[in-house]
């Protein structure tokens, strides 16, 4: 079975999708194992940022709207119809550019769709009537298991599944948690990005307890495990000299005190390497192919390599 990890922060703009993309490629590149790990990236956010980063905006539009290819939305649509959708039909094989004309191997994408925001509202309204409270609880578990069931279909094809969650706790996000054995919180070193970490942990503890109780009460047989927090990764860190600038260092240190042992030792700096990578539909690991910002891209690539190696140890 693959390791299934949710990437979550209720604050937007913390680089969650960018980190998901680079973790996915990095796990394949830097694991040091043979054969290389197989990674599936799942975009659960209706903003579709991970899908844009992996495919490029024009290719995404062509794929989803012109060619009308299936996405994550088709999996939820099948649930509403009482059907089962073949997950493999919605997975795009090796979509991420490594260099002009070449793509990274072993890293696939299950893309999002903008209408997922409507799916979330529809899930909230969906309520099946049962002959007993236990049966109705089983129906609620089915609603929470949509993503898990989809991943289980292709579980033997991957070593890691990374779920890029929307910045909320709605039912699509709860589906991600239900499917995951662990989660990671990307953050930037400012007050708004870190103030919600304790709330996320509390809510995750509540959801883990609630899911376990529901499964026990309904008497269903399901391969479920609580999602465990594996760490907090800081993005967009400003450096001064050989480390974070004073204000960012203070925020990181405060977070380390509040959440001992959970803050990653390694972090990703701010800079134009990552933005240049996105502009050219690549990751920073391909910095030598950038038209500009190659030096910053190389620096951020090395920092991300260390984050990935620590991620492997923690997860």
JODAHU-V149213 format. One record per pair of residues at least 6 apart in sequence whose ideal C-beta (glycine too) atoms are under 8 Angstrom apart, sorted by sequence separation. I is the first residue (numbers start at 1). J is the second residue. D is the distance in Angstrom with one decimal. If there is no record, write none. Layout:
# JODAHU-V149213
I:J:D ; I:J:D
This chain:
# JODAHU-V149213
31:37:5.1 ; 43:49:7.6 ; 63:69:5.0 ; 78:84:6.1 ; 97:103:5.8 ; 98:104:4.8 ; 130:136:4.0 ; 166:172:6.6 ; 177:183:7.0 ; 187:193:4.6 ; 238:244:6.7 ; 239:245:6.4 ; 240:246:7.2 ; 243:249:6.4 ; 268:274:7.8 ; 277:283:5.5 ; 287:293:7.8 ; 288:294:6.5 ; 9:16:5.9 ; 29:36:7.8 ; 43:50:4.0 ; 64:71:6.0 ; 78:85:3.7 ; 96:103:6.0 ; 97:104:7.7 ; 129:136:7.0 ; 165:172:8.0 ; 166:173:5.9 ; 187:194:5.5 ; 215:222:6.0 ; 237:244:5.1 ; 238:245:4.7 ; 256:263:4.7 ; 277:284:4.7 ; 282:289:6.6 ; 287:294:5.2 ; 290:297:5.4 ; 8:16:7.6 ; 28:36:5.1 ; 43:51:4.7 ; 52:60:5.7 ; 55:63:6.6 ; 77:85:7.5 ; 95:103:6.8 ; 96:104:4.8 ; 128:136:7.1 ; 130:138:7.2 ; 165:173:4.9 ; 244:252:6.1 ; 255:263:5.5 ; 282:290:7.6 ; 7:16:5.3 ; 28:37:5.7 ; 41:50:6.3 ; 51:60:5.3 ; 94:103:4.5 ; 127:136:8.0 ; 130:139:6.0 ; 215:224:5.9 ; 277:286:7.0 ; 280:289:7.4 ; 27:37:5.4 ; 28:38:7.7 ; 75:85:4.9 ; 94:104:6.5 ; 151:161:5.7 ; 187:197:6.8 ; 238:248:5.4 ; 274:284:5.6 ; 277:287:7.3 ; 280:290:6.3 ; 287:297:3.1 ; 288:298:7.8 ; 28:39:5.6 ; 43:54:7.9 ; 74:85:5.4 ; 94:105:5.9 ; 96:107:5.7 ; 128:139:4.1 ; 165:176:5.0 ; 237:248:5.4 ; 252:263:6.6 ; 273:284:5.1 ; 280:291:7.1 ; 287:298:4.8 ; 7:19:6.7 ; 27:39:5.2 ; 48:60:6.8 ; 75:87:6.7 ; 94:106:7.6 ; 127:139:7.7 ; 185:197:5.9 ; 212:224:7.5 ; 7:20:5.0 ; 41:54:6.6 ; 94:107:6.6 ; 95:108:7.3 ; 96:109:7.5 ; 163:176:4.4 ; 211:224:6.8 ; 277:290:7.0 ; 284:297:4.7 ; 287:300:7.9 ; 25:39:7.7 ; 94:108:6.6 ; 95:109:5.0 ; 212:226:6.9 ; 273:287:6.3 ; 276:290:5.2 ; 284:298:7.9 ; 287:301:5.5 ; 24:39:4.7 ; 70:85:7.5 ; 74:89:7.8 ; 75:90:6.6 ; 93:108:5.4 ; 185:200:6.1 ; 211:226:7.6 ; 237:252:7.6 ; 252:267:7.5 ; 276:291:7.8 ; 7:23:7.9 ; 74:90:5.8 ; 92:108:6.4 ; 147:163:7.4 ; 163:179:7.0 ; 276:292:6.1 ; 284:300:4.8 ; 285:301:5.2 ; 24:41:4.7 ; 91:108:5.2 ; 92:109:4.7 ; 126:143:6.4 ; 163:180:6.4 ; 273:290:7.7 ; 276:293:4.2 ; 284:301:4.4 ; 72:90:6.5 ; 91:109:7.0 ; 92:110:7.6 ; 161:179:7.9 ; 208:226:4.1 ; 234:252:5.9 ; 275:293:7.9 ; 283:301:8.0 ; 70:89:5.3 ; 71:90:5.7 ; 91:110:5.3 ; 92:111:6.4 ; 208:227:6.4 ; 285:304:7.6 ; 21:41:6.9 ; 70:90:4.2 ; 90:110:5.7 ; 123:143:6.2 ; 207:227:7.9 ; 272:292:7.9 ; 273:293:5.2 ; 276:296:7.8 ; 277:297:6.3 ; 284:304:6.5 ; 20:41:6.2 ; 69:90:7.8 ; 90:111:7.4 ; 183:204:6.7 ; 234:255:8.0 ; 272:293:4.6 ; 276:297:6.2 ; 271:293:7.7 ; 273:295:8.0 ; 87:110:7.3 ; 204:227:6.3 ; 232:255:6.4 ; 244:267:7.5 ; 273:296:3.8 ; 274:297:7.6 ; 272:296:5.6 ; 273:297:3.4 ; 147:172:7.9 ; 204:229:6.9 ; 271:296:4.3 ; 273:298:7.4 ; 17:43:7.6 ; 273:299:6.6 ; 274:300:5.7 ; 144:171:7.5 ; 148:175:7.2 ; 177:204:6.8 ; 232:259:6.3 ; 273:300:4.2 ; 17:45:7.1 ; 44:72:6.8 ; 143:171:6.9 ; 147:175:4.0 ; 151:179:5.5 ; 201:229:6.2 ; 271:299:7.1 ; 273:301:7.3 ; 21:50:6.2 ; 43:72:6.8 ; 63:92:7.4 ; 146:175:5.4 ; 147:176:5.9 ; 234:263:7.3 ; 271:300:5.9 ; 20:50:5.6 ; 42:72:7.0 ; 144:174:5.9 ; 145:175:7.5 ; 148:178:5.6 ; 177:207:5.7 ; 232:262:5.4 ; 234:264:7.0 ; 237:267:4.8 ; 239:269:5.6 ; 269:299:6.9 ; 144:175:5.9 ; 147:178:7.1 ; 148:179:3.8 ; 231:262:5.4 ; 232:263:5.0 ; 233:264:4.8 ; 237:268:6.7 ; 238:269:7.3 ; 269:300:6.2 ; 17:49:3.9 ; 21:53:5.0 ; 147:179:4.6 ; 231:263:6.9 ; 232:264:6.6 ; 235:267:7.3 ; 236:268:7.1 ; 237:269:5.2 ; 238:270:5.4 ; 268:300:6.3 ; 17:50:4.2 ; 21:54:6.2 ; 145:178:6.3 ; 174:207:6.6 ; 178:211:6.0 ; 229:262:6.3 ; 231:264:5.1 ; 234:267:4.1 ; 235:268:4.9 ; 236:269:7.5 ; 237:270:6.4 ; 144:178:4.5 ; 145:179:7.8 ; 169:203:6.0 ; 177:211:7.9 ; 233:267:7.0 ; 234:268:7.2 ; 236:270:4.3 ; 269:303:6.1 ; 18:53:6.6 ; 197:232:6.5 ; 233:268:7.5 ; 268:303:5.3 ; 17:53:6.0 ; 59:95:8.0 ; 267:303:7.0 ; 268:304:6.0 ; 55:92:7.2 ; 266:303:6.7 ; 2:40:7.5 ; 54:92:7.8 ; 72:110:5.7 ; 71:110:7.6 ; 72:111:6.7 ; 73:112:7.7 ; 268:307:6.3 ; 55:95:5.3 ; 71:111:4.8 ; 72:112:5.4 ; 73:113:3.9 ; 76:116:7.4 ; 110:150:7.9 ; 266:306:4.2 ; 267:307:7.2 ; 54:95:5.1 ; 56:97:7.9 ; 71:112:6.3 ; 72:113:6.3 ; 266:307:4.6 ; 54:96:5.2 ; 71:113:4.3 ; 73:115:5.6 ; 77:119:7.9 ; 80:122:6.8 ; 73:116:5.9 ; 76:119:4.7 ; 264:307:6.4 ; 266:309:7.9 ; 72:116:6.7 ; 181:225:4.9 ; 183:227:5.0 ; 185:229:7.1 ; 266:310:5.2 ; 181:226:7.9 ; 182:227:5.8 ; 183:228:7.5 ; 184:229:7.6 ; 187:232:5.7 ; 189:234:5.6 ; 265:310:6.2 ; 73:119:6.2 ; 80:126:7.1 ; 124:170:7.3 ; 178:224:7.4 ; 181:227:6.3 ; 182:228:4.9 ; 183:229:5.9 ; 184:230:5.5 ; 185:231:7.5 ; 186:232:7.8 ; 187:233:7.1 ; 188:234:6.8 ; 264:310:5.5 ; 64:111:7.0 ; 76:123:7.4 ; 123:170:8.0 ; 124:171:6.0 ; 180:227:4.4 ; 181:228:7.0 ; 182:229:7.3 ; 183:230:7.0 ; 184:231:5.6 ; 185:232:4.7 ; 186:233:5.1 ; 187:234:5.7 ; 188:235:5.3 ; 189:236:7.6 ; 264:311:7.7 ; 63:111:7.3 ; 123:171:4.2 ; 182:230:4.7 ; 184:232:7.5 ; 185:233:7.3 ; 186:234:8.0 ; 187:235:7.0 ; 188:236:4.5 ; 189:237:5.8 ; 64:113:6.4 ; 123:172:7.1 ; 184:233:6.2 ; 186:235:5.7 ; 188:237:7.7 ; 108:158:7.8 ; 116:166:7.9 ; 120:170:4.7 ; 177:227:5.3 ; 264:314:7.6 ; 40:91:7.0 ; 60:111:6.9 ; 120:171:5.7 ; 120:172:5.0 ; 119:172:6.6 ; 55:109:7.2 ; 54:109:4.9 ; 189:244:6.9 ; 55:111:7.1 ; 116:172:6.2 ; 54:111:7.6 ; 194:251:6.2 ; 51:109:6.8 ; 189:247:7.6 ; 197:255:6.9 ; 201:259:7.6 ; 50:109:7.7 ; 189:248:4.0 ; 51:111:4.1 ; 189:249:7.9 ; 191:251:7.2 ; 194:254:7.5 ; 198:258:6.8 ; 51:112:5.2 ; 190:251:6.3 ; 194:255:5.3 ; 197:258:7.4 ; 198:259:7.8 ; 50:112:7.1 ; 189:251:4.0 ; 197:259:6.5 ; 48:111:7.2 ; 79:142:7.8 ; 87:150:4.5 ; 91:154:6.9 ; 189:252:5.4 ; 48:112:4.6 ; 79:143:7.6 ; 87:151:7.3 ; 47:112:7.8 ; 48:113:7.2 ; 84:149:7.8 ; 85:150:7.4 ; 88:153:7.0 ; 41:107:6.8 ; 43:109:7.1 ; 46:112:6.3 ; 48:114:6.2 ; 87:153:4.4 ; 88:154:5.8 ; 189:255:7.9 ; 39:106:6.3 ; 41:108:7.0 ; 42:109:7.9 ; 43:110:6.8 ; 45:112:5.8 ; 46:113:7.1 ; 47:114:7.9 ; 79:146:5.0 ; 86:153:7.1 ; 87:154:5.2 ; 144:211:7.1 ; 38:106:4.9 ; 39:107:4.7 ; 40:108:5.2 ; 41:109:5.0 ; 42:110:4.5 ; 43:111:5.5 ; 44:112:6.4 ; 46:114:5.3 ; 187:255:7.4 ; 36:105:7.3 ; 37:106:6.8 ; 38:107:8.0 ; 39:108:7.2 ; 40:109:7.6 ; 41:110:7.1 ; 43:112:3.7 ; 46:115:7.1 ; 36:106:5.2 ; 38:108:7.8 ; 40:110:6.4 ; 46:116:3.9 ; 76:146:6.1 ; 25:96:6.1 ; 45:116:7.5 ; 46:117:4.2 ; 75:146:6.4 ; 152:223:7.8 ; 24:96:7.7 ; 44:116:7.2 ; 75:147:7.6 ; 141:214:5.8 ; 46:120:7.8 ; 140:214:6.6 ; 141:215:6.5 ; 233:307:6.2 ; 21:96:7.2 ; 29:104:7.8 ; 75:150:4.9 ; 28:104:6.5 ; 148:224:8.0 ; 28:105:7.1 ; 137:214:5.5 ; 141:218:5.9 ; 145:222:7.2 ; 28:106:4.6 ; 233:311:7.8 ; 25:104:5.2 ; 28:107:5.4 ; 141:220:6.0 ; 231:310:7.8 ; 137:217:5.7 ; 138:218:4.5 ; 231:311:7.6 ; 137:218:4.2 ; 141:222:7.2 ; 230:311:7.8 ; 25:107:5.5 ; 138:220:5.8 ; 24:107:5.1 ; 134:217:6.5 ; 135:218:8.0 ; 231:314:5.2 ; 134:218:5.5 ; 230:314:4.6 ; 134:219:6.6 ; 230:315:5.1 ; 76:172:7.9 ; 44:147:7.5 ; 42:147:7.5 ; 42:151:7.6 ; 40:151:7.8 ; 40:154:7.0 ; 50:164:4.5 ; 49:164:7.7 ; 40:157:7.7 ; 40:158:4.6 ; 38:157:6.3 ; 39:158:6.5 ; 42:161:6.3 ; 44:163:5.9 ; 45:164:6.0 ; 47:166:7.2 ; 38:158:4.7 ; 39:159:7.0 ; 40:160:7.3 ; 42:162:6.9 ; 44:164:6.1 ; 45:165:6.8 ; 46:166:6.6 ; 38:159:5.2 ; 39:160:4.7 ; 40:161:4.7 ; 41:162:5.4 ; 42:163:4.8 ; 43:164:5.3 ; 44:165:5.3 ; 45:166:4.2 ; 37:159:4.0 ; 38:160:7.6 ; 39:161:7.6 ; 40:162:7.4 ; 42:164:6.8 ; 44:166:6.1 ; 45:167:7.8 ; 37:160:5.9 ; 39:162:6.8 ; 41:164:6.9 ; 184:311:7.4 ; 44:172:5.5 ; 44:173:6.9 ; 44:175:7.6 ; 184:315:7.6 ; 27:159:7.9 ; 44:176:5.5 ; 27:160:5.4 ; 182:315:5.8 ; 42:176:7.9 ; 24:160:7.6 ; 24:162:5.5 ; 23:162:6.0 ; 20:162:5.3 ; 20:164:4.3 ; 4:151:6.4 ; 17:164:5.4 ; 16:164:6.3 ; 2:151:7.7 ; 16:165:7.7 ; 16:167:7.8 ; 2:155:5.8 ; 1:155:5.5 ; 5:160:7.0 ; 7:162:6.4 ; 12:167:4.6 ; 160:315:8.0 ; 2:158:4.4 ; 3:159:7.0 ; 4:160:7.9 ; 5:161:7.2 ; 7:163:6.6 ; 11:167:6.4 ; 2:159:5.4 ; 3:160:5.2 ; 4:161:4.5 ; 5:162:5.4 ; 6:163:4.7 ; 7:164:5.3 ; 8:165:4.5 ; 10:167:5.1 ; 2:160:5.7 ; 3:161:7.3 ; 5:163:6.8 ; 7:165:6.1 ; 9:167:6.4 ; 10:168:6.6 ; 2:161:5.0 ; 4:163:6.9 ; 6:165:5.5 ; 8:167:8.0 ; 10:169:7.1 ; 8:173:7.1 ; 19:186:4.9 ; 8:176:7.6 ; 8:177:7.9 ; 6:176:4.7 ; 16:186:4.7 ; 6:177:5.8 ; 15:186:5.9 ; 14:186:5.1 ; 6:179:7.9 ; 14:187:5.6 ; 15:188:6.9 ; 6:180:4.3 ; 14:188:5.1 ; 4:179:5.6 ; 5:180:6.1 ; 8:183:5.7 ; 13:188:7.7 ; 4:180:4.7 ; 5:181:7.6 ; 6:182:7.6 ; 7:183:7.3 ; 8:184:7.7 ; 9:185:5.4 ; 11:187:7.7 ; 4:181:5.4 ; 5:182:5.2 ; 6:183:4.1 ; 7:184:5.7 ; 8:185:6.2 ; 9:186:5.6 ; 3:181:6.4 ; 4:182:7.5 ; 5:183:6.4 ; 6:184:7.5 ; 7:185:8.0 ; 9:187:6.1 ; 3:182:7.0 ; 5:184:6.0 ; 7:186:6.1 ; 14:193:5.4 ; 104:283:7.8 ; 11:192:5.8 ; 11:193:5.0 ; 99:282:7.6 ; 9:193:7.0 ; 97:281:5.3 ; 98:282:7.4 ; 11:196:5.9 ; 97:282:5.1 ; 10:196:5.0 ; 96:282:8.0 ; 9:196:7.1 ; 96:283:6.8 ; 98:285:7.6 ; 99:286:5.7 ; 9:197:8.0 ; 98:286:5.7 ; 10:199:7.4 ; 97:286:7.1 ; 100:289:6.7 ; 10:200:6.5 ; 99:289:5.0 ; 9:200:7.1 ; 8:200:6.5 ; 19:233:6.4 ; 19:235:6.1 ; 18:235:7.5 ; 15:235:3.7 ; 6:227:6.4 ; 14:235:6.0 ; 15:236:6.0 ; 1:223:8.0 ; 14:236:7.7 ; 59:281:7.9 ; 5:230:7.3 ; 53:278:5.9 ; 56:281:4.0 ; 55:281:7.7 ; 53:281:7.9 ; 19:268:7.2 ; 15:268:7.3 ; 18:274:6.0 ; 29:285:6.6 ; 25:283:5.3 ; 15:274:7.9 ; 26:285:7.4 ; 18:278:7.3 ; 25:285:6.1 ; 22:283:5.6 ; 21:283:6.3 ; 22:284:6.9 ; 22:285:7.5 ; 30:305:5.5 ; 29:305:7.7 ; 26:304:6.0 ; 30:308:5.0 ; 26:305:6.4 ; 29:308:7.6 ; 30:309:5.8 ; 26:307:7.5 ; 27:308:6.2 ; 31:312:6.2 ; 22:304:4.9 ; 26:308:3.4 ; 30:312:7.6 ; 23:307:7.6 ; 27:311:7.4 ; 22:307:8.0 ; 23:308:6.1 ; 26:311:7.7 ; 27:312:6.9 ; 22:308:7.5 ; 19:307:8.0 ; 23:311:6.1 ; 5:315:6.0 ; 3:315:5.7
